[in-house]
């Protein structure tokens, strides 16, 4: 060839291709395994998702059918018979507490079971604590209700603002109006407080004779 540099480049490229093909022949099976694994993993994931959706649909139908029954006893019996996983079981227990006027003791026991089950997500357990405090009301000592609420009013807990709201109401119940107003005003300015929560707190602060924060006044 007239151009030695071009010739050298072509030879170098051929050597590179030969080495690349040799590597493919030697290790190409790894890529095949990866492809099979990727396809198989995707198929497995889709199958698992389909199964989960089917189980959720069956569970939802059973729950609705149970709640459509006429008497509280029939509903409780049907709910207790539902086959459910851990998260679904928590929902069943919370639903069992939906007839407290008919059987308050059963409702409290259902909520206690959910609150004590450490295998469940905090969202389930904390919601059970909130509902139990509300359901028990004045029948449970203020100190016990405060202790339960303080445990779920820490930063990062899913229902912290609601727990803080109930803690403020306990101060009202104790006659500590000034501290209650201060707690409510502070909570109204909390970034995690919802609009409905702020509205409730604003009404309470006004009813108690307190002053609303400037951002809420007007």
N, C-alpha and C positions, 0 to 999 in steps of 0.2 A: 504494500500500500504506500501511497505517496506521503501519507501523513502518519508518522510513527506514533504520535500522541494519540491519534484516533484509534489506531490499531491496539495500542495498550489499553485504552479505555474499553474497547469491545471485548478484549480477552478478560479484563477484570470483571466486566459485567457477566460474562459467561460463567466465570468461576463463582461469582456470587449466586447466580441462578442455580448452578449445580449444587452448591452448598444448601441453598434454600430447599430444593427438591429433596435432597438427602434428609434434611431435617423433617420435612413433611412425611417422608416415608417412614422415618424412625418414630416420630412423635405425633403423627397425624391422628392416631387413635384417641389422643387426649381431647382434641377438639370434638371428635365424635361423641365421646362420653359426656363432655360439657353440654353439647347440643341436646343429647338424649335426656340428660339430667334437667336441663332448663325446660324442655317440653313436658317431661314427666312431672316436674314440680308445678308447672302451670296447670296441668290437667288435674293434679291432686288438689291444688288450692281451689280450683273451680268446683271440684266434686265436694270438697269440704264445705265451701260456701253454699252450695246447693242444698247439702244436707242440713246446714245450720238454718237456712231460710225455711226449709220444710218443717224442721222441728219448731221454729218460731211460729209458723203459721198454725201448726197443730195446737201449740200451747195457747196462742191467742184465741183460737176458736173455742177451746175448752174453757178458757177464762170467761169469755163472753157468754157461753152457754150457762156456766155456773151462776153468773150474775143475773141472768134472765129468770132464774128460778124464783118461785113465789115467796117462800118464807125464809127468814134468816137461818133457821136450822138446815133447810135444804141447800141453801147457798154454801154454808160452811162445810157441809158434808161433801158437796160436789167439789169445792175448792181443795179440800184436804185430799181428795182422790186424784188430783191432777198430777201426772208425771212431769217433773221439772228438774232442770239442772240447778246449780247453785244460785245463779242470778235470778232465774225464773222463780225458784223457791222463795227467794226474798220478796219478790213481787206478790206471790201468793200469800205470804205471811202478812204483808202490808194490806192486802185486799181483805184478809180475814178480819182486819181491824176496822172495816168499813161500816160495821153495825154495832158501834159501841153502846148505843142506847138499849139494844136488845140483850147484849151480854158484854158488859164492860170488862169483866175479869178476863174473858177470852181475848178481847181486843188488846188489853194490856200485856197479856202473856205472849201474844203473837208479836207485838212490838219488841218486847224484851228478848225474844228468841232471835230476831233479826239484829238487834243492837249488839248482842253478845257473840254473834257468829263472825269471828275474825277472818274467815275464809272469804267473806263477801267484800265487795268494794266499799270504800268509805261513804260513797253516795247513798248506798242502801242503809248502812248502819246509822249514819248521821240523820237521815230522814226519819228513821224509826225513833231515834232519840227525841227529835223535835215533836213528832206526833204523840209520843208517850207523855212528854211534859204537858202538852196542850190537853190531852185527854185526861190525865190525872188531875190537873188543876189544883185547887186548894186542898184536895184530899192528900196530896203529897207535900211534905214540909218544904218551905221555901229553900232551906239550905240544901236539900237533896236535889231540887230542881236546878238550883244555881250550879251545883257541882256538875250535874249532867250537861248543862248548857256550856259551861266554861270549857269542858273537854272538847267540844266541837266548835268553839269560837276562836280557835287559834288560826293564825295565818296559813292559807293554803287549803283549809277544809272547805268542802263544796258549799256548805250552807252557813258559813261564818256570819254574814250579815243578818240572816234571820235569827241565828242564835243570839247575836248581840241585841237584836230588837227585843227578844223575849227576856233577856237579862235586864234591859231597861224597864220593862213592864214589871219585873219583880221588885224593882226599887219603888215603883209606884205602889205596888201592893203593900210594901213595908212602910209606906208613908214618907219615904225619902224623896220628896218631890224635886228638890233642887238638884240632887245627883242624877235623878231620872232625866230631867230636862237637859242637863249637860251631856249625858250619854246619848240622848236622841239627837241633839244638835250635831254632835261629833259624827254620829253615824250618817246623818243626812249629807255630810260632806265627804263621805267615803266613796271612792271611785267605784267600788264593787256594789254599792247600793243601787237597786233598781229604781225606776221612776215610781212604781207603785209603792215600794217601801218608803221612799222619800215622802210621798203624798200622805201615807198613813202616819208617819212620824210627825210631819208638819201639823196635821190635825190634832195629834196628841199634845204636841208642844203648845199649840194655841189654847187647847182646852185646859191645860195645866197652868196657863198664865205666863208662859215663857215667850221669849223673843226668837223669831226665826232667823237663821243666818241670812246675811245680805243677799246671797245668791238665790235664796228661795223666797225672800220677802217680795211681795209684789208680783 
